[in-house]
Amino acid sequence: MRKLALLALLFSAFTTQADLLTALQAYDQKDFTKASSEFNALLPLGSEQAAFNLAAMAYNGEGQPQDLVRAASYFALAAELGHPKANELYQQVVAKLDTTQQTQVQQQLATLQAQVKVPAKLIEPPVAKDNAEWREPVKRREPEFPKEAAQKGAFGYVTMRFLVNEAGNVEAIDTLDSYPKGLFDRAAIKAMKGWQYQPGKGKFIGKVVLEFSLGPLQPQSLHRYMNEHKLWEYAALGSPTHQAALGSVLTLANISASSATLVDPALPPSLGPLPDWYFARAKRLNVSLELPEGFKGSADVQLDAQGKVIKVKAWPEHKQTEFEGRLLQQQLTKREVPAGEYRLYANGSKRHELVQLHRIPETFTDTYWWEQAARGGQLEAQRIMASRDPRWEQYLLQQQDPVVLAWNGARLIIDGQQKAGEQMLDQAIAKGYETAKELKAAL
């Protein structure tokens, strides 16, 4: 098992973390004290590679006497966190231990588990709660394309989070994510301030993505950018900057794509490029369904050779039973459609659309790379993950991050928890987050 820590990087590049490069450089230079410190610093973020490499160092006796109990406990932790090879090695090591030593492994494992602040990825992500106060915009202002960006032929997007009051006015905005960083932010925020939503009884927090492109986005432009900056290569090697940038570029690709995709964890990881069909205009078939009037939703369906639904997974999940029960065994179309997987869109009318569904590996998703950057310690990626994953939200609340404190505090006030929400907003204000002042004034 000699040199196992270094081999883990070479053979498991898709799951390496940002600071692992620094740690492995120290390891290669035989600075085992620094390498161990860097790996341990990543354990609270749930880095399976850090745990795996610490196990290897304990097994190899690098910077320490060989310690099979310690090695087994770290291999067990790495396996829990999702490392693909850790469980097999754990079984090999623990088989060499006596009963007393195996008990010590479980004790050390419990101590290590307590250090992990962000658990491993959930098998099934939590279902987002509907915002009861969400209302549709009745007036949108198109953003101005910055001259500087036009001169450069730049393209990108801005994801904003905002607070809307009872009258439908947008009162507080911040940029959750943007690409390229800072280029379109000001124009997007200026446009967003002019949006008007339907009036309602309460306030609500929303998110919107504005795309910036002079004409249709050309796939070759994205491919060229990825190649010039070696995003796939350096992201796989653990660079947090490249991981986050790749996440943003994949977001932009997803915004521009018309295809329907489904992440399949069973598919092997791929380092691009994105396939041609990803950007090709998807063929959409009109189909007739027996659904409740006004019903909206989508479902991934499998059709047999006669166009009959034989398997269905409906979204959102709270509509699953109603939707699935009506879809199974229905004849979707009389046109010749190859048997296979499709995504069905029910838009509230009698006309619905069917689009071929493509399965993609996790490495083709923005969330995958943002989580890699987040587990490597990059704060921006952690904040992006916190907006969509309660594990990261709880971690940043524990870290007293002002951005997460402010927006979580605003949500608490909207939900009727005035005192707790104001405390969070005051903490965010004390840390210098200006948007927190706008949120407190609006609430």
Number of C-alpha atoms within 10 A of each C-alpha: 10 12 14 16 21 17 13 18 21 13 10 15 18 21 25 27 30 26 23 25 17 16 24 22 16 17 23 14 10 13 15 19 14 17 27 21 12 20 23 18 15 23 23 18 22 25 32 27 29 30 26 28 31 25 29 28 27 22 24 20 15 20 16 12 11 15 15 23 24 21 27 33 30 30 32 27 29 28 22 17 22 17 21 14 14 26 18 12 19 21 13 12 17 20 12 12 16 10 11 8 16 18 13 17 22 15 12 17 19 13 12 17 19 9 14 18 17 20 16 17 13 9 6 6 10 10 9 12 7 9 10 9 17 16 16 11 13 11 12 13 13 14 18 13 16 15 9 11 17 13 8 8 10 18 22 21 24 26 19 20 19 21 23 26 20 15 14 23 18 22 16 22 22 18 18 20 20 24 22 17 13 12 18 25 22 15 18 25 21 15 15 23 16 14 17 18 19 16 18 15 10 15 26 22 19 16 14 13 17 21 20 24 16 12 7 8 19 13 16 9 12 18 15 11 12 19 13 9 13 13 24 20 18 16 27 25 22 25 22 26 16 24 31 26 26 26 27 25 24 20 20 23 22 18 14 17 18 17 19 18 19 16 14 12 12 10 12 10 15 15 14 13 12 16 9 8 12 18 17 13 10 16 11 15 16 15 18 16 16 10 16 13 9 10 14 17 16 22 22 23 23 20 23 16 11 15 20 19 22 14 16 21 17 21 16 15 15 13 14 16 11 13 24 19 12 13 22 17 15 16 17 24 16 11 11 9 15 12 14 15 21 22 24 25 19 22 14 14 14 16 13 19 18 24 20 21 19 17 14 20 18 19 24 22 20 21 20 19 28 26 22 27 30 27 27 27 20 19 14 15 27 24 21 21 19 19 16 14 17 15 16 25 22 16 20 21 17 11 11 16 18 24 24 25 28 30 24 19 27 27 18 17 19 17 13 10 13 15 12 14 24 21 14 24 29 19 19 24 20 13 14 13 18 15 19 29 18 17 20 18 10 15 16
